[in-house]
């Protein structure tokens, strides 16, 4: 996902800790290459304990200050008292909030969840995927959301995913705590990034989410209980599905398969 001029990157993730688990290595990689990086987090209040943990994780990854939209977590009602859950909020409202973030940061690449909502299919992950894809398209069109700033079209969206051949140790670990395992066919994973050089940063960022590390069924907690080599093997590769965005040069004038 890098080139001689490393592209700027905006992560759009559902919860504090998703950024570190799913793209912590890529965020650290881009930051180390002096590319602009940032993360939008859809749920939890900016004054919650998880916000402080997120700030620490982003500091480790070099991804700036938290950008929290403050919607409620589908499974944690206390996440944002008085605000609707992300899955209940009007989709147009959520899209407009993301368009503002995209036009403000002006990234080359947006990284978000895949259509399955990662291995466990969390409803907040799926809603974030839907809203992020629509917001990327809207952000480049001047007639949509004019109050959100000047149009900006990211060049690509990378959806963090888990191909069937890359689930490895994670499948049995999640099933052991009663979670289902959803993976995409291998052909859908267009990009595999070896993040071994940034593995210590990624793990430090995951550990910054101390509340999740303390939970038995949360992935940070599961990882923290593993032997070091098993954990390194799980964290060393990040998989993505690349989606093109915006106008297509020399587009054909008829539909083709």
C-alpha positions as CSV (number, residue, x, y, z in Angstrom):
1,X,0.0,0.0,0.0
2,X,3.0,2.3,-0.2
3,X,4.8,3.9,-3.1
4,X,7.9,6.2,-3.5
5,X,5.6,9.0,-2.4
6,X,3.6,7.3,0.4
7,X,-0.1,8.2,0.2
8,X,-2.0,9.8,3.0
9,X,-4.3,7.5,4.9
10,X,-7.5,8.0,6.8
11,X,-8.8,5.1,8.9
12,X,-12.6,4.9,9.5
13,X,-13.3,2.3,12.2
14,X,-16.3,1.4,14.4
15,X,-14.7,1.2,17.9
16,X,-11.6,2.3,19.7
17,X,-9.1,-0.6,19.2
18,X,-10.3,-1.6,15.7
19,X,-7.7,0.7,14.2
20,X,-4.9,-1.0,16.1
21,X,-6.1,-4.6,15.6
22,X,-7.0,-4.3,11.9
23,X,-4.5,-1.7,10.5
24,X,-2.1,-0.8,13.3
25,X,0.9,-1.9,11.2
26,X,-0.2,0.0,8.1
27,X,-0.8,3.1,10.1
28,X,2.6,2.9,11.7
29,X,4.2,2.1,8.3
30,X,2.7,5.2,6.7
31,X,3.5,7.4,9.6
32,X,7.1,6.2,9.5
33,X,7.2,7.2,5.8
34,X,6.1,10.8,6.8
35,X,2.7,10.3,5.2
36,X,-0.3,12.0,6.9
37,X,-2.4,9.5,8.8
38,X,-5.5,9.9,10.9
39,X,-8.4,7.8,12.3
40,X,-12.1,8.4,12.6
41,X,-13.8,6.4,15.3
42,X,-17.6,6.0,14.9
43,X,-18.6,5.1,18.5
44,X,-18.0,6.0,22.1
45,X,-18.0,9.4,23.7
46,X,-14.9,11.7,23.5
47,X,-15.0,11.9,27.3
48,X,-15.2,8.2,27.9
49,X,-12.3,6.1,29.3
50,X,-12.0,4.4,25.9
51,X,-11.3,7.8,24.3
52,X,-8.2,8.3,26.5
53,X,-7.0,4.8,25.6
54,X,-7.6,5.6,21.9
55,X,-5.6,8.8,22.2
56,X,-2.7,6.7,23.6
57,X,-2.9,4.1,20.8
58,X,-3.0,6.7,18.1
59,X,0.0,8.5,19.6
60,X,1.9,5.2,19.4
61,X,0.9,4.7,15.8
62,X,1.6,8.3,14.8
63,X,-2.0,8.8,13.7
64,X,-2.8,12.1,15.3
65,X,-5.5,13.0,17.8
66,X,-8.8,11.0,18.1
67,X,-11.7,12.0,15.7
68,X,-14.7,10.5,17.5
69,X,-18.2,10.8,16.1
70,X,-19.7,9.7,19.4
71,X,-22.4,7.3,18.3
72,X,-23.5,4.5,20.7
73,X,-22.0,1.0,20.4
74,X,-24.6,-1.6,19.4
75,X,-23.6,-3.8,22.3
76,X,-22.5,-1.3,24.9
77,X,-25.4,1.1,25.8
78,X,-23.1,3.1,28.2
79,X,-20.7,4.0,25.4
80,X,-22.4,7.4,24.6
81,X,-25.3,8.3,26.9
82,X,-28.0,10.3,25.2
83,X,-26.8,9.6,21.7
84,X,-28.3,7.0,19.3
85,X,-26.5,3.8,18.6
86,X,-24.6,3.9,15.3
87,X,-26.9,1.2,13.9
88,X,-30.0,3.3,14.7
89,X,-28.7,6.7,13.5
90,X,-30.1,8.0,10.2
91,X,-27.6,6.8,7.5
92,X,-27.6,10.2,5.7
93,X,-26.6,11.8,9.0
94,X,-23.7,9.4,9.5
95,X,-22.6,9.8,5.9
96,X,-22.6,13.6,6.2
97,X,-20.4,13.4,9.3
98,X,-17.9,11.2,7.4
99,X,-17.9,13.4,4.4
100,X,-16.9,16.3,6.6
101,X,-14.0,14.2,8.0
102,X,-12.9,13.2,4.5
103,X,-13.0,16.7,3.1
104,X,-11.3,18.1,6.1
105,X,-8.4,15.6,6.1
106,X,-8.2,15.0,2.3
107,X,-6.7,11.5,2.3
108,X,-5.4,9.6,-0.7
109,X,-6.7,6.4,0.8
110,X,-9.5,5.5,3.2
111,X,-9.2,2.3,5.2
112,X,-12.3,0.7,6.8
113,X,-14.1,-2.5,7.6
114,X,-15.1,-5.1,5.1
115,X,-18.7,-6.0,4.2
116,X,-18.8,-8.9,6.6
117,X,-17.8,-6.8,9.5
118,X,-14.6,-8.7,10.1
119,X,-14.5,-12.2,11.5
120,X,-17.3,-11.8,14.0
121,X,-19.7,-9.8,11.9
122,X,-20.2,-7.0,14.4
123,X,-23.2,-4.8,13.3
124,X,-21.2,-1.6,14.0
125,X,-18.5,-2.8,11.7
126,X,-21.0,-3.5,8.9
127,X,-22.7,-0.1,9.3
128,X,-19.3,1.6,9.3
129,X,-18.4,-0.2,6.1
130,X,-21.6,0.9,4.4
131,X,-21.3,4.5,5.6
132,X,-17.7,4.8,4.7
133,X,-18.1,3.6,1.1
134,X,-21.0,6.0,0.5
135,X,-19.2,8.9,2.1
136,X,-16.1,8.3,-0.1
137,X,-18.3,8.6,-3.2
138,X,-20.3,11.6,-1.8
139,X,-17.1,13.5,-0.8
140,X,-16.0,13.9,-4.4
141,X,-19.3,15.4,-5.6
142,X,-19.7,19.2,-5.0
143,X,-23.5,19.1,-5.1
144,X,-23.7,16.7,-2.1
145,X,-23.2,18.0,1.4
146,X,-22.0,21.4,0.4
147,X,-21.8,22.4,4.1
148,X,-19.1,19.8,4.7
149,X,-16.4,21.7,2.8
150,X,-14.7,21.6,-0.6
151,X,-15.0,18.3,-2.6
152,X,-12.3,15.7,-2.2
153,X,-12.1,12.3,-3.9
154,X,-9.9,9.7,-2.3
155,X,-8.1,7.5,-4.8
156,X,-9.1,4.2,-3.2
157,X,-10.7,2.4,-0.3
158,X,-9.0,-0.5,1.4
159,X,-11.3,-2.7,3.4
160,X,-9.6,-4.6,6.2
161,X,-10.5,-8.2,5.8
162,X,-9.6,-11.8,6.7
163,X,-9.3,-14.2,3.7
164,X,-10.1,-17.8,4.4
165,X,-6.5,-18.9,4.0
166,X,-5.3,-16.2,6.4
167,X,-7.6,-16.9,9.4
168,X,-5.1,-19.3,10.9
169,X,-4.9,-19.4,14.7
170,X,-7.7,-16.7,15.0
171,X,-10.5,-19.1,14.1
172,X,-10.2,-21.6,16.9
173,X,-9.4,-18.8,19.4
174,X,-12.6,-16.9,18.6
175,X,-14.7,-20.1,18.5
176,X,-13.4,-21.0,21.9
177,X,-15.0,-17.9,23.4
178,X,-18.3,-18.5,21.6
179,X,-17.8,-16.1,18.6
180,X,-18.5,-17.0,15.0
181,X,-15.9,-16.8,12.3
182,X,-16.6,-15.0,9.0
183,X,-13.9,-14.9,6.3
184,X,-13.9,-13.7,2.7
185,X,-12.9,-15.9,-0.2
186,X,-9.2,-15.5,-0.9
187,X,-9.8,-13.8,-4.2
188,X,-11.4,-10.9,-2.4
189,X,-8.2,-10.0,-0.5
190,X,-6.2,-8.0,-3.0
191,X,-3.5,-6.8,-0.7
192,X,-1.5,-8.5,2.1
193,X,0.9,-6.3,4.0
194,X,3.8,-7.7,6.1
195,X,3.9,-5.4,9.0
196,X,6.6,-7.2,10.9
197,X,8.9,-4.1,11.0
198,X,6.1,-2.2,12.9
199,X,4.9,-5.2,15.0
200,X,6.1,-3.7,18.3
201,X,4.3,-0.4,17.7
202,X,1.1,-2.3,16.7
203,X,1.2,-4.4,19.8
204,X,1.9,-1.4,22.0
205,X,-1.1,0.3,20.5
206,X,-3.3,-2.7,21.1
207,X,-2.1,-2.8,24.7
208,X,-3.1,0.9,25.1
209,X,-6.7,-0.3,25.0
210,X,-6.4,-1.5,28.6
211,X,-10.1,-2.0,29.2
212,X,-10.3,-4.4,26.2
213,X,-7.1,-6.2,27.2
214,X,-8.7,-7.0,30.6
215,X,-11.8,-8.6,29.0
216,X,-11.7,-12.3,28.4
217,X,-13.7,-12.4,25.2
218,X,-12.4,-9.3,23.6
219,X,-9.7,-9.8,20.9
220,X,-7.0,-7.7,22.7
221,X,-7.6,-9.8,25.8
222,X,-7.4,-13.1,23.8
223,X,-4.1,-11.9,22.2
224,X,-2.6,-10.9,25.5
225,X,-3.0,-14.4,26.8
226,X,-1.2,-16.1,23.9
227,X,2.4,-17.2,23.6
228,X,4.5,-14.4,22.1
229,X,5.2,-16.3,18.8
230,X,1.6,-17.2,18.2
231,X,0.6,-13.6,18.8
232,X,3.3,-12.3,16.5
233,X,2.2,-14.7,13.8
234,X,-1.4,-13.4,14.0
235,X,-0.5,-9.8,14.0
236,X,2.3,-9.9,11.4
237,X,0.1,-9.7,8.3
238,X,-2.8,-7.3,7.5
239,X,-5.1,-8.1,4.7
240,X,-7.2,-5.7,2.6
241,X,-9.6,-5.6,-0.3
242,X,-9.0,-2.6,-2.6
243,X,-11.9,-0.8,-4.1
244,X,-11.5,1.9,-6.7
245,X,-13.3,5.2,-6.3
246,X,-14.4,8.2,-8.3
247,X,-14.3,8.7,-12.1
248,X,-12.7,6.1,-14.3
249,X,-10.4,7.3,-17.1
250,X,-11.5,6.2,-20.6
251,X,-14.5,4.4,-19.2
252,X,-16.4,2.3,-21.8
253,X,-19.7,3.5,-23.0
254,X,-21.4,0.2,-22.4
255,X,-21.6,-2.3,-19.6
256,X,-19.2,-5.1,-19.6
257,X,-18.7,-8.1,-17.3
